[in-house]
Amino acid sequence: MTYALIENEMVSNLIWLYEGNADDFPSAVPIGERSVMIGDHYADGVFTRDGEALLTPLEEAEHTICALDEMVVELEYQNVLLELGLLA
């Protein structure tokens, strides 16, 4: 599994580490499916880059679906207003 080595809340290196040896590297944090790079920030259990949280592909898809759902609701609302003649 890939781990990020953290120094002063910053990713200093990426290593592949057998999970059973993780205790040998106390600053190592598993990155899972996140696209973590050297220089990224790590605090409170969250990896960030340029102030944005680094998401897994699944989390990114869920975020996109949520945004699309919100857009659909807004469009349906606008269509109802159009049908009622309340929107020009």
Helices and strands as residue ranges (DSSP letters): E 2-7, E 10-16, G 19-24, E 28-30, E 41-43, E 46-49, E 52-53, H 57-83
